[in-house]
């Protein structure tokens, strides 16, 4: 049966799933499940606890960023951390990134914010993620390979261009919706209003520069805590590699997650970037693949634990 990949979204999704599964198979082949299991079972509990603490701190900072992106007083710090933890778990474990929609839904439930505005907040968060990742990846790569490394400059400049273009793209989308959707009856006007609320949500973030700066700083700190989590997990498994190399490997792995071919938990895409980077840094390919998968699995355990706990607490709260 021929699948019209160029004509349907279904064909593209099937292709993305096939690529993701191929990456998972390749990682499992290189890492060898028995080796990964040995690493997981040999993890030092003290260092594992420290890594769990760093991951918890990242969740708290993620919540602080969410609070900063919203108008003052709209979301409390405690609730923001719970929403951030639950939304992160949903985004990772729901297939094909459908869990990203959990954040707008949770914001509507806890603050009364409409879904379109919640999507605007999500767009702002992802833009800050890309910008912070660009800064970390560029700085770590320059430190590792020198200031003359063109790859670091190209990657960082390209990533920084993405969040810088978000307000412009959203504004174009708003004007296009007014021109093309609004004249198409009641349904068209409804969608045009939704696009307008999304655009207004993104624009409102820019109108609060102090809170935007706080959210940007929180993004940089949050990614730093995620790198720290990876480093502590490696130490827990007996690999005391240079911290800057861990930042480079983790950052390049995270860049792989920007490609929309993941199935569940970013398994496959993250390990591919991790393995390739550490091989370049001189680590044997089987060790790079095994540590990448083991580190990722422990990180998913943290996300699941914090996310489930947050969902349970939020489910007991009365919706706004």
C-alpha positions as CSV (number, residue, x, y, z in Angstrom):
1,X,0.0,0.0,0.0
2,X,1.4,3.3,-1.0
3,X,1.3,6.1,1.6
4,X,1.0,9.6,0.1
5,X,3.6,11.1,2.5
6,X,3.7,14.4,0.8
7,X,-0.1,14.7,0.8
8,X,-1.2,13.7,4.3
9,X,-0.2,14.3,7.9
10,X,-0.8,10.7,8.6
11,X,2.0,9.6,6.2
12,X,4.4,12.1,7.8
13,X,3.5,10.8,11.3
14,X,4.1,7.2,10.2
15,X,7.5,8.2,8.7
16,X,8.5,10.1,11.9
17,X,7.5,7.1,14.0
18,X,9.5,4.7,11.8
19,X,12.6,6.9,12.1
20,X,12.2,7.2,15.9
21,X,11.8,3.4,16.2
22,X,14.9,2.9,14.0
23,X,16.8,5.2,16.3
24,X,15.6,3.2,19.4
25,X,16.7,0.0,17.8
26,X,20.1,1.4,16.9
27,X,20.6,2.7,20.4
28,X,19.6,-0.7,21.9
29,X,22.0,-2.5,19.6
30,X,24.9,-0.3,20.4
31,X,24.3,0.0,24.1
32,X,23.3,-3.6,24.7
33,X,20.4,-3.9,27.2
34,X,22.4,-6.1,29.5
35,X,25.1,-3.4,29.9
36,X,22.5,-0.7,30.5
37,X,20.8,-2.9,33.1
38,X,24.1,-3.4,34.9
39,X,24.7,0.3,35.0
40,X,21.2,0.9,36.4
41,X,21.7,-1.7,39.1
42,X,25.2,-0.5,40.0
43,X,24.1,3.1,40.5
44,X,25.3,4.5,43.8
45,X,22.2,5.5,45.9
46,X,23.9,8.5,47.5
47,X,24.8,10.1,44.1
48,X,21.4,9.0,42.7
49,X,19.7,10.9,45.5
50,X,21.8,14.0,44.7
51,X,20.8,13.7,41.1
52,X,17.1,13.4,42.1
53,X,17.6,16.6,44.2
54,X,19.0,18.4,41.2
55,X,16.1,17.3,39.1
56,X,13.7,18.5,41.7
57,X,15.4,21.9,41.8
58,X,15.0,22.0,38.0
59,X,11.3,21.4,38.4
60,X,11.0,24.2,40.9
61,X,12.9,26.7,38.7
62,X,10.7,25.6,35.8
63,X,7.7,26.5,37.9
64,X,9.3,29.9,38.8
65,X,9.7,30.6,35.1
66,X,6.1,29.8,34.4
67,X,5.0,32.2,37.2
68,X,7.2,34.9,35.7
69,X,5.7,34.5,32.3
70,X,2.2,35.1,33.6
71,X,0.8,38.4,34.9
72,X,1.7,39.1,38.5
73,X,-0.5,37.3,41.0
74,X,-2.2,35.0,38.4
75,X,-0.3,31.9,39.5
76,X,1.3,31.1,42.9
77,X,4.8,29.7,43.1
78,X,3.7,26.4,44.6
79,X,1.0,25.8,42.1
80,X,3.3,26.9,39.3
81,X,5.8,24.2,40.3
82,X,3.1,21.6,40.4
83,X,1.8,22.6,37.0
84,X,5.3,22.6,35.6
85,X,6.0,19.1,36.9
86,X,2.7,17.7,35.6
87,X,3.1,19.3,32.2
88,X,6.6,18.1,31.8
89,X,5.6,14.5,32.5
90,X,2.7,14.7,30.1
91,X,4.9,16.2,27.4
92,X,7.5,13.4,27.7
93,X,5.3,10.4,28.1
94,X,2.4,11.2,25.8
95,X,3.2,9.9,22.2
96,X,4.1,12.3,19.4
97,X,4.4,15.3,21.7
98,X,0.6,15.4,22.2
99,X,1.3,15.9,25.9
100,X,2.5,19.5,25.2
101,X,-1.2,20.4,25.2
102,X,-1.3,19.5,29.0
103,X,0.1,22.9,29.9
104,X,-2.6,25.1,28.4
105,X,-5.2,22.7,29.9
106,X,-3.6,22.9,33.4
107,X,-3.3,26.7,33.2
108,X,-7.0,26.9,32.4
109,X,-7.8,24.7,35.3
110,X,-5.6,26.6,37.8
111,X,-5.9,30.2,36.6
112,X,-9.0,30.3,34.3
113,X,-6.8,31.3,31.4
114,X,-8.4,30.3,28.1
115,X,-6.7,27.5,26.0
116,X,-5.5,29.8,23.3
117,X,-3.7,32.1,25.7
118,X,-2.2,29.0,27.4
119,X,-0.8,27.9,24.1
120,X,0.7,31.4,23.8
121,X,2.4,30.8,27.1
122,X,3.7,27.5,25.9
123,X,5.1,29.1,22.8
124,X,6.9,31.6,25.0
125,X,8.3,28.9,27.2
126,X,9.6,26.9,24.3
127,X,11.2,30.0,22.8
128,X,13.1,30.6,26.0
129,X,14.1,26.9,26.1
130,X,15.7,27.2,22.7
131,X,17.4,30.4,23.6
132,X,18.9,29.0,26.8
133,X,19.9,25.8,25.1
134,X,21.7,27.8,22.4
135,X,23.7,29.7,25.0
136,X,24.7,26.6,26.9
137,X,25.5,24.6,23.8
138,X,27.5,27.4,22.2
139,X,29.5,28.3,25.4
140,X,30.3,24.6,26.2
141,X,31.3,23.9,22.6
142,X,33.6,26.9,22.4
143,X,35.2,26.0,25.8
144,X,35.8,22.4,24.6
145,X,37.0,23.0,21.1
146,X,38.1,26.6,21.1
147,X,36.8,30.0,20.1
148,X,37.6,29.3,16.4
149,X,35.1,26.4,16.2
150,X,32.6,27.5,13.5
151,X,30.0,24.8,14.4
152,X,29.4,26.3,17.8
153,X,28.8,29.7,16.4
154,X,26.5,28.5,13.6
155,X,24.4,26.3,15.9
156,X,24.1,29.0,18.6
157,X,23.3,31.7,16.1
158,X,20.6,29.5,14.4
159,X,19.0,28.6,17.7
160,X,19.0,32.2,19.0
161,X,17.3,33.3,15.7
162,X,14.4,31.0,16.4
163,X,13.1,32.6,19.6
164,X,13.9,36.0,18.3
165,X,11.6,35.3,15.3
166,X,8.7,34.0,17.4
167,X,6.9,37.4,18.0
168,X,7.2,38.2,14.3
169,X,5.9,34.8,13.2
170,X,3.0,35.0,15.7
171,X,2.1,38.5,14.5
172,X,2.1,37.3,10.9
173,X,-0.1,34.4,11.9
174,X,-2.6,36.8,13.6
175,X,-2.8,39.0,10.5
176,X,-3.2,36.0,8.2
177,X,-6.0,34.6,10.4
178,X,-7.9,37.9,10.2
179,X,-7.5,38.0,6.5
180,X,-8.1,34.4,5.6
181,X,-10.2,32.8,8.4
182,X,-12.4,35.6,9.7
183,X,-14.3,36.0,6.4
184,X,-15.2,32.3,6.4
185,X,-18.3,32.3,8.6
186,X,-18.7,31.6,12.3
187,X,-16.1,28.8,12.4
188,X,-13.5,30.9,10.7
189,X,-14.2,33.8,13.1
190,X,-13.9,31.5,16.1
191,X,-10.5,30.3,14.9
192,X,-9.3,33.8,14.1
193,X,-10.2,34.9,17.7
194,X,-8.2,31.9,19.0
195,X,-5.2,32.9,17.0
196,X,-5.5,36.5,18.1
197,X,-5.6,35.4,21.8
198,X,-2.5,33.3,21.3
199,X,-0.7,36.2,19.6
200,X,-1.9,38.6,22.4
201,X,-0.5,36.2,25.0
202,X,2.9,36.1,23.4
203,X,2.9,39.9,23.0
204,X,1.9,40.4,26.6
205,X,5.1,38.7,27.8
206,X,7.2,41.3,25.9
207,X,5.2,44.0,27.7
208,X,6.5,42.9,31.0
209,X,10.3,43.1,30.5
210,X,11.3,42.5,34.1
211,X,9.3,39.4,34.3
212,X,10.6,38.3,30.9
213,X,14.2,38.8,32.0
214,X,13.4,36.7,35.2
215,X,11.9,34.0,33.0
216,X,15.0,34.0,30.7
217,X,17.4,33.7,33.7
218,X,15.2,30.9,35.1
219,X,15.5,29.1,31.8
220,X,19.3,29.3,31.8
221,X,19.4,28.1,35.5
222,X,17.0,25.3,34.7
223,X,19.1,23.9,31.9
224,X,22.1,24.2,34.1
225,X,20.4,22.0,36.7
226,X,19.5,19.5,34.1
227,X,23.2,19.3,33.1
228,X,24.0,18.9,36.7
229,X,21.5,16.0,37.0
230,X,23.2,14.2,34.1
231,X,26.6,14.7,35.6
232,X,25.6,13.4,39.0
233,X,24.0,10.4,37.3
234,X,27.2,9.6,35.4
235,X,29.2,9.9,38.7
236,X,26.6,7.6,40.3
237,X,27.3,5.0,37.6
238,X,31.1,5.3,37.9
239,X,31.9,7.7,35.1
240,X,33.6,10.9,36.4
241,X,33.9,12.7,33.1
242,X,34.8,16.4,32.8
243,X,31.8,18.4,33.6
244,X,32.1,20.6,30.5
245,X,32.0,17.4,28.3
246,X,28.8,16.4,30.0
247,X,27.3,19.8,29.2
248,X,28.3,19.4,25.6
249,X,27.0,15.9,25.3
250,X,23.7,16.7,27.1
251,X,23.2,19.9,25.1
252,X,23.8,18.1,21.8
253,X,21.4,15.4,22.9
254,X,18.8,18.0,23.7
255,X,19.2,19.5,20.3
256,X,18.2,16.1,18.9
257,X,14.9,16.4,20.7
258,X,14.0,19.5,18.6
259,X,13.5,17.1,15.7
260,X,9.9,16.0,15.7
261,X,10.4,12.3,15.2
262,X,10.2,11.1,18.8
263,X,7.6,8.5,19.9
264,X,7.6,8.4,23.7
265,X,10.0,9.9,26.3
266,X,12.4,11.3,23.6
267,X,14.0,7.8,23.6
268,X,16.2,7.4,20.6
269,X,16.6,11.0,19.5
270,X,18.3,12.0,22.7
271,X,20.6,9.0,22.8
272,X,21.6,9.6,19.2
273,X,22.9,13.1,19.9
274,X,24.5,12.0,23.2
275,X,26.3,9.0,21.6
276,X,27.6,11.0,18.6
277,X,28.9,13.8,20.7
278,X,30.7,11.6,23.2
279,X,32.2,9.5,20.4
280,X,33.7,12.7,19.0
281,X,35.0,13.4,22.6
282,X,36.8,10.1,22.6
283,X,34.4,7.8,24.4
284,X,33.9,4.3,22.9
285,X,30.6,4.1,21.0
286,X,29.2,1.2,23.2
287,X,30.0,3.1,26.4
288,X,28.5,6.4,25.0
289,X,25.3,4.6,23.9
290,X,24.9,2.7,27.2
291,X,25.5,5.7,29.5
292,X,23.2,7.9,27.3
293,X,20.4,5.4,27.6
294,X,20.9,4.7,31.3
295,X,21.1,8.4,32.2
296,X,18.0,9.1,30.2
297,X,16.1,6.2,31.9
298,X,17.0,7.6,35.4
299,X,15.9,11.1,34.3
300,X,12.6,9.7,33.1
301,X,12.1,8.0,36.5
302,X,12.5,11.4,38.1
303,X,10.1,13.1,35.7
304,X,7.5,10.4,36.3
305,X,7.7,10.5,40.1
306,X,7.5,14.3,40.3
307,X,4.8,14.4,37.5
308,X,2.6,11.8,39.1
309,X,2.9,13.5,42.5
310,X,2.0,16.9,41.0
311,X,-1.0,15.4,39.1
312,X,-2.4,13.9,42.3
313,X,-2.1,17.1,44.2
314,X,-3.6,19.2,41.3
315,X,-6.5,16.7,40.8
316,X,-7.6,17.3,44.4
317,X,-7.6,21.1,44.0
318,X,-10.9,22.7,42.9
319,X,-10.7,24.1,39.3
320,X,-10.9,27.9,39.0
